[in-house]
Each structure stands twice: as structure tokens, then as C-alpha cells.
Amino acid sequence: MTTVPINEATPDPRPRAAVIVAHPDDEILWCGGYILAHPEFHWRVVTLCRASDTDRAPKFRRVLGQLGAEGEMADFDDEPAQAPLPVEQLQSTILRLLAGNSFNLILTHGPKGEYTEHRRHEECSRSVVELWQAGRIKTENLWLFAFEDGGRAYLPRVRDDADRTDILTEKVWLEKYRLITDVYGYEADSWEARATPREEGFWCFRSAQAAVERTALLEAKA
């Protein structure tokens, strides 16, 4: 019989999935339904901002616990008047947060974000695609969130040109909404609670080149 020392970790056999977002709550708003519906993945969720936020950071950790996920936060500037982040600093931070460079699936923001408009969402999307293209992260699949708000004309909804649209079951949507309202603490009449979508949309890529080409087209159309 082979014995395993009690301090030797057993490798997790589950496929690995990562969610890379700008803020704590983005992981629930734009792909929370998919995370909830797919516990077969070993989820790692990372955010670029708010690590020192004494309100949002502990709530993010509670959300991770309820999702059965692991994760980490960075603390980039998230004030309204945001300067662009240095590309190498942003990309090296993403690599550090991921704590590994090989995944079966990565989900992140769309090239123009999910609503009008947030610089950090766009920078996050661009950096992840560039890291994949450069071979600095490896993934079998990259999915970008595919939402738009008509230039603030309505709450974010799945884009017509999304490659994939998931209509959430009532059970999954209610749990997603609970995480936004009960754990993150947004009031029912807040933008976040009203915006919590019952459908989730994604652009789906199996090659970095396809992601680069499609992202360029989407940015040109915006």
C-alpha cells in the first residue's frame, strides 16, 4: 500500500477555470450564472481593483467561499478620473494573480466592457488577449463577456452577435441575485441589482489569433 504524507497536497483533478475581472462583483454580474452552474471546474477568480476596500474586499472573499472558488485581488486605482495603467504592470499583475498559467477556460471582460464605459474593463480584456497571444498564459478556451447598454440607453444585455447565450434557470438566477444583494449588499433599486442579467453572453475563442482578430473588429465597430 502506498501512503501519502498528510502535508502533501493531493492534486485537484478538476479542469481549471479562471475569471479575470476589474472589480469584485463583476464575476457575479457577467458570469455568475455560469460559475454557479458549473461546479465541475476548479474556479479561480481574480480582480484588478479594490484589495484595500474595507467594504468590498471582505464581501468578495465571502462570495468566493459560497462559490467554492479561490481567488485574489489587486489594488489598482479605481477612482472616476482614471489614468491608463502601464501595460506591462497590468499584465504582470494578472500573471501574479492567476498563480499559474495553464487553464482549460478563462473568462474576462469584452473589449469595450459591458456598459458605457469603464477603462479598467477594457484594459483587462486587452491585456488578457495579449497575454494569450504572447504565450504567457495558456488556455484551451477564452470567453469574453458579450454585453452592451446602447450607450446607456438601457441596462446591459447580451449582444446580438454573441457566440453563446446562456438563459439562466430560475434557481441559478435567484442565487446569482442573492449574491449581489445579500452578500455584496446592493439595495434592490441599485444599478447593480437591477442590472443583474438573467442571460449571460460570451464571445468564445479556441485560438489567440481568432481572439485578436475578432477583438480588433469589435473595437473598430464601437
C-alpha positions as CSV (number, residue, x, y, z in Angstrom):
1,M,0.0,0.0,0.0
2,T,1.2,3.5,-0.9
3,T,1.0,6.1,1.8
4,V,0.7,9.8,1.2
5,P,2.1,12.2,3.9
6,I,-0.7,14.3,5.4
7,N,1.1,17.5,4.5
8,E,1.3,16.6,0.8
9,A,-1.5,18.1,-1.2
10,T,-3.5,15.9,-3.5
11,P,-3.7,17.4,-7.0
12,D,-7.2,18.6,-7.8
13,P,-8.4,16.5,-10.7
14,R,-11.0,19.0,-11.9
15,P,-10.5,21.2,-15.0
16,R,-9.2,24.6,-14.2
17,A,-11.1,27.8,-15.0
18,A,-10.2,31.4,-14.2
19,V,-12.3,34.6,-14.1
20,I,-10.3,37.8,-14.6
21,V,-12.2,40.9,-13.8
22,A,-11.7,44.6,-12.9
23,H,-13.8,44.7,-9.8
24,P,-15.3,42.5,-7.1
25,D,-19.0,41.9,-8.2
26,D,-18.1,41.7,-12.0
27,E,-17.6,38.0,-11.6
28,I,-21.2,37.7,-10.4
29,L,-22.8,40.2,-12.8
30,W,-21.4,38.9,-16.0
31,C,-20.7,35.2,-15.5
32,G,-22.0,34.3,-12.1
33,G,-24.6,32.1,-13.5
34,Y,-22.0,30.1,-15.5
35,I,-19.9,29.7,-12.4
36,L,-22.8,28.5,-10.3
37,A,-24.0,26.1,-13.0
38,H,-20.5,24.5,-13.4
39,P,-19.1,23.3,-10.1
40,E,-17.1,20.7,-12.0
41,F,-14.4,23.4,-12.6
42,H,-11.8,24.4,-10.1
43,W,-12.5,28.1,-10.2
44,R,-10.0,30.9,-9.5
45,V,-11.4,34.4,-9.6
46,V,-9.1,37.5,-9.6
47,T,-9.8,41.2,-9.6
48,L,-7.6,44.1,-10.6
49,C,-9.0,46.6,-8.1
50,R,-10.3,47.1,-4.5
51,A,-8.0,44.9,-2.5
52,S,-7.8,47.7,0.2
53,D,-11.5,48.4,0.1
54,T,-12.7,47.6,3.6
55,D,-16.3,47.1,2.3
56,R,-15.9,45.2,-1.0
57,A,-12.8,43.1,-0.3
58,P,-14.3,41.0,2.6
59,K,-17.5,40.7,0.7
60,F,-15.6,39.3,-2.3
61,R,-13.9,36.7,0.0
62,R,-17.4,35.7,1.3
63,V,-18.6,35.3,-2.3
64,L,-15.7,33.1,-3.2
65,G,-16.4,30.9,-0.2
66,Q,-20.0,30.5,-1.3
67,L,-18.9,29.7,-4.9
68,G,-16.4,27.2,-3.6
69,A,-13.7,29.2,-5.5
70,E,-10.3,30.5,-4.7
71,G,-9.1,34.0,-5.7
72,E,-7.0,37.1,-5.1
73,M,-7.3,40.8,-5.5
74,A,-5.0,43.6,-6.7
75,D,-5.4,47.3,-5.8
76,F,-5.1,49.4,-9.0
77,D,-6.6,52.9,-8.9
78,D,-10.4,52.8,-9.4
79,E,-11.3,56.4,-8.9
80,P,-13.5,58.1,-11.5
81,A,-10.7,60.1,-13.1
82,Q,-8.6,57.1,-14.1
83,A,-5.3,57.3,-15.9
84,P,-4.4,54.4,-18.2
85,L,-2.4,51.7,-16.5
86,P,1.1,50.8,-17.8
87,V,0.6,47.7,-19.9
88,E,3.5,45.6,-18.5
89,Q,2.5,46.4,-14.9
90,L,-1.1,45.4,-15.6
91,Q,-0.1,42.2,-17.4
92,S,2.5,41.1,-14.8
93,T,-0.2,41.7,-12.1
94,I,-2.6,39.5,-13.9
95,L,0.0,36.7,-14.1
96,R,0.7,37.0,-10.4
97,L,-2.9,36.9,-9.5
98,L,-3.6,33.8,-11.6
99,A,-0.9,31.9,-9.7
100,G,-0.4,29.6,-12.7
101,N,-0.5,30.0,-16.4
102,S,-2.4,27.0,-17.7
103,F,-6.2,26.7,-17.8
104,N,-9.0,24.9,-19.6
105,L,-11.2,28.0,-19.6
106,I,-10.6,31.7,-19.0
107,L,-13.4,34.3,-18.8
108,T,-12.9,38.1,-18.8
109,H,-14.4,41.4,-20.0
110,G,-15.3,42.2,-23.5
111,P,-13.1,44.6,-25.5
112,K,-15.4,47.6,-24.9
113,G,-16.6,46.4,-21.5
114,E,-20.2,45.6,-20.6
115,Y,-21.6,49.1,-20.3
116,T,-20.7,52.7,-21.1
117,E,-18.0,52.9,-20.1
118,H,-15.2,51.8,-17.8
119,R,-11.5,52.0,-18.7
120,R,-10.4,49.1,-16.3
121,H,-12.8,46.7,-18.0
122,E,-11.3,47.5,-21.4
123,E,-7.7,47.3,-20.2
124,C,-8.4,44.0,-18.6
125,S,-9.8,42.5,-21.7
126,R,-7.0,43.8,-23.9
127,S,-4.3,42.5,-21.5
128,V,-5.7,39.0,-21.3
129,V,-5.9,38.7,-25.1
130,E,-2.4,40.0,-25.5
131,L,-1.0,37.6,-22.8
132,W,-2.7,34.7,-24.6
133,Q,-1.3,35.8,-27.9
134,A,2.2,36.1,-26.4
135,G,2.0,32.6,-24.9
136,R,2.4,34.0,-21.4
137,I,-0.9,32.3,-20.4
138,K,-2.3,29.1,-21.8
139,T,-5.9,28.2,-22.1
140,E,-7.9,25.9,-24.3
141,N,-10.8,28.4,-24.4
142,L,-11.1,32.1,-23.8
143,W,-14.6,33.6,-23.4
144,L,-15.2,37.4,-23.4
145,F,-18.3,38.8,-21.8
146,A,-20.7,40.0,-24.6
147,F,-23.0,42.7,-23.3
148,E,-23.9,46.3,-24.3
149,D,-26.1,49.0,-23.0
150,G,-26.9,51.1,-26.1
151,G,-24.8,54.0,-24.9
152,R,-26.6,54.0,-21.5
153,A,-30.0,53.7,-23.2
154,Y,-30.9,50.6,-21.2
155,L,-29.4,48.2,-18.7
156,P,-26.7,45.9,-20.0
157,R,-28.0,43.0,-22.1
158,V,-26.4,40.2,-24.2
159,R,-25.3,41.4,-27.6
160,D,-26.9,40.1,-30.8
161,D,-23.5,39.0,-32.1
162,A,-22.6,36.9,-29.0
163,D,-21.3,33.4,-29.9
164,R,-23.0,31.9,-26.9
165,T,-26.1,33.0,-24.8
166,D,-27.0,31.2,-21.6
167,I,-30.5,31.7,-20.3
168,L,-30.2,31.1,-16.5
169,T,-32.6,28.8,-14.7
170,E,-34.8,30.4,-12.1
171,K,-32.8,28.6,-9.3
172,V,-29.4,29.8,-10.7
173,W,-30.6,33.4,-11.3
174,L,-32.0,33.7,-7.8
175,E,-28.7,32.5,-6.3
176,K,-26.9,35.0,-8.5
177,Y,-29.2,37.8,-7.4
178,R,-28.8,36.8,-3.8
179,L,-25.0,37.1,-4.0
180,I,-25.4,40.6,-5.4
181,T,-28.0,41.8,-2.9
182,D,-27.4,39.7,0.3
183,V,-23.6,39.2,0.1
184,Y,-22.4,42.3,-1.8
185,G,-25.2,44.2,-0.1
186,Y,-26.6,46.2,-3.1
187,E,-30.1,47.5,-2.5
188,A,-32.9,46.2,-4.7
189,D,-33.2,49.6,-6.5
190,S,-29.4,49.9,-7.1
191,W,-28.0,49.8,-10.6
192,E,-26.2,46.6,-9.8
193,A,-29.3,44.7,-8.6
194,R,-31.4,46.0,-11.5
195,A,-28.6,45.2,-14.0
196,T,-28.1,41.6,-12.8
197,P,-28.8,39.8,-16.0
198,R,-30.9,36.7,-16.4
199,E,-29.0,35.9,-19.6
200,E,-25.2,35.7,-20.0
201,G,-23.5,36.2,-23.3
202,F,-19.9,35.4,-24.4
203,W,-17.7,35.6,-27.4
204,C,-15.9,32.2,-27.5
205,F,-12.4,31.5,-28.8
206,R,-10.2,28.5,-29.1
207,S,-7.2,30.3,-30.6
208,A,-5.4,33.5,-29.6
209,Q,-5.3,34.7,-33.2
210,A,-9.1,34.4,-33.6
211,A,-9.5,36.4,-30.4
212,V,-7.1,39.1,-31.6
213,E,-8.9,39.4,-35.0
214,R,-12.4,39.5,-33.5
215,T,-11.4,42.0,-30.8
216,A,-10.0,44.3,-33.5
217,L,-13.3,44.1,-35.4
218,L,-15.3,44.8,-32.3
219,E,-13.2,47.7,-31.3
220,A,-13.4,49.2,-34.8
221,K,-17.3,48.9,-34.7
222,A,-17.6,50.6,-31.3
